[in-house]
Amino acid sequence: MSKVPPIMVTRPSLPPLEELLPYLEGIWQRGVLTNSGPLHQQLEKALADYLGVPFVSLFNNGTIALLTALKALDLKGEVITTPYSFVATAHAVVWNGLTPVFADIDADNLNLSPAAIEAAITEQTCAILPVHCYGSPCDSAAIADIARRHNLKVVYDAAHAFAVEDAGGSILRHGDLAVLSLHATKVFNTFEGGAIISHSESMKQRVDALRNFGFADEVSLMGIGGNGKMNEFNAAVGLAQLAHIDEALARRAEVAERYRAGLAGVAGIRLPSGQALRHNHSYFPILLDANFPLGRDQLHEQMKQAGIFARRYFYPLICDFTPYKNARGTDAVSQARLAADQVLCLPIYPGLSDAEISRVLDCITGAGR
Ligand SMILES: *Cc1c(COP(=O)(O)O)cnc(C)c1O
C-alpha cells in the first residue's frame, strides 16, 4: 500500500506571506511593537466592523481574555458553567477566586441547558459562563431571562463563535461580555490571540485598563490588572488573515456539507443540531451510539491506523479532571457525560481536499466491515 499523508483534525490558516510583509515593514519603520499601536487599533476597528459589534478589546490569548472578563464584572461566589468545554473555561473561574458549579448540557445542541442552569442557582450564584460549543448558539434568550430574574451576570465563552450569527446578528452581542479565542486552531487566528466584546464605551475602557495592569491613566490604577495586550505582530497577522476569512468560511461550509451528505442515513451516527443563521463550521462533531458497528474509541483508533486524526473533543469532561472532581454539580451532568463518551470531531479546515474528505467518509462508513 502506498503511504498517504496523514489528515490532521485541523490545520491553521495562514495568509499569503507577501501580504503580511508590508505590515511588518511598517512595524520596523515605526518601532512601535505593542501598547495599543496602530495595527492593534486598526484590527480592533476592522473586527468590530466585520463582526458587527460595537466594542472589541484585543488580547494576547483567549484564556487571559476570559480571566479579564470575569475580573471586569467584579464577581464573588459561584459561577455556573458547562463541563463540556475546554479546561480554560473553568480555569478562568477558579483563577478569579470564584467557585465553579457544573450544570448539564442539552442533548441536541450540547450547550448548557437553561433548565439545568436554573436548577443549579443558589444564594451564592453570581454569574453564568456558558460556551457556544462548536460555534452553535446557546439559547441566549432563555439564559438572559434567567439572569434577569436572578440578577446574575452572563459571560459567554465564545471561543468557537467567530462570525456566527442568529436572526439578530452576531451572537457575540449576547451576555454582559463575550470572549473570543484567536488561537492557531480556531477559525480566525492571529497565531495566539483573544478578544472581549463589550457593549458600552465605559465597559470597554474598564476591560482595556485591566488588560494593561489596571492603569486608568499614567498616575492612577482603577484596579489590579494583568498584562493581556496583543502585540503589533499578532495584530498584523490578524489584518492579513481578515482579507481571507470569507473564503475560509465558505470552504468550511462546503466541507461540512460533504460530510453531512456522506453521513446521512449511516446507522449509529447523530449530528448535534447547530441552529445558526450563519455558522462558521469551526468543528464537525459526530455522536456515535450503540447502533454503530464500532465503539467510539475503536473508530478513533481505526481512523488513526488509516492516518486520519479525529479528536475526542470534549473528552474527558472538565469536571472529571482531578482539580474539579469535588465541584458541585459533577453528579448531575449525565447528558454531558454521554456526549463526552460518544463524540468524535472530524478533520475540518479550509485546505481539506475533496479526496481527503472522501477518505474520512470511507473510513467511517466502512468501519466494522
Ligand atoms: C480555545 C479555547 C479557549 C482558550 O483560548 P486560548 O486562546 O487558547 O487561550 C477557551 N475556551 C474554549 C471553549 C476554547 O476552545
Ligand as a Chemical Component Dictionary entry (heavy atoms), coordinates in Angstrom:
data_LIG
# 
_chem_comp.id                   LIG 
_chem_comp.type                 NON-POLYMER 
_chem_comp.pdbx_formal_charge   0 
_chem_comp.three_letter_code    LIG 
# 
loop_
_chem_comp_atom.comp_id 
_chem_comp_atom.atom_id 
_chem_comp_atom.alt_atom_id 
_chem_comp_atom.type_symbol 
_chem_comp_atom.charge 
_chem_comp_atom.model_Cartn_x 
_chem_comp_atom.model_Cartn_y 
_chem_comp_atom.model_Cartn_z 
_chem_comp_atom.pdbx_ordinal 
LIG C1 C1 C 0 -9.532  27.638 22.689 1  
LIG C2 C2 C 0 -10.477 27.799 23.804 2  
LIG C3 C3 C 0 -10.198 28.631 24.910 3  
LIG C4 C4 C 0 -8.849  29.230 25.165 4  
LIG O1 O1 O 0 -8.403  30.109 24.218 5  
LIG P1 P1 P 0 -6.834  30.345 24.012 6  
LIG O2 O2 O 0 -6.793  31.453 23.023 7  
LIG O3 O3 O 0 -6.236  29.071 23.508 8  
LIG O4 O4 O 0 -6.269  30.753 25.331 9  
LIG C5 C5 C 0 -11.196 28.819 25.857 10 
LIG N1 N1 N 0 -12.379 28.198 25.754 11 
LIG C6 C6 C 0 -12.659 27.371 24.740 12 
LIG C7 C7 C 0 -14.023 26.741 24.676 13 
LIG C8 C8 C 0 -11.719 27.119 23.741 14 
LIG O5 O5 O 0 -11.988 26.247 22.758 15 
# 
loop_
_chem_comp_bond.comp_id 
_chem_comp_bond.atom_id_1 
_chem_comp_bond.atom_id_2 
_chem_comp_bond.value_order 
_chem_comp_bond.pdbx_ordinal 
LIG C1 C2 SING 1  
LIG C2 C3 SING 2  
LIG C2 C8 DOUB 3  
LIG C3 C4 SING 4  
LIG C3 C5 DOUB 5  
LIG C4 O1 SING 6  
LIG O1 P1 SING 7  
LIG P1 O2 DOUB 8  
LIG P1 O3 SING 9  
LIG P1 O4 SING 10 
LIG C5 N1 SING 11 
LIG N1 C6 DOUB 12 
LIG C6 C7 SING 13 
LIG C6 C8 SING 14 
LIG C8 O5 SING 15 
# 
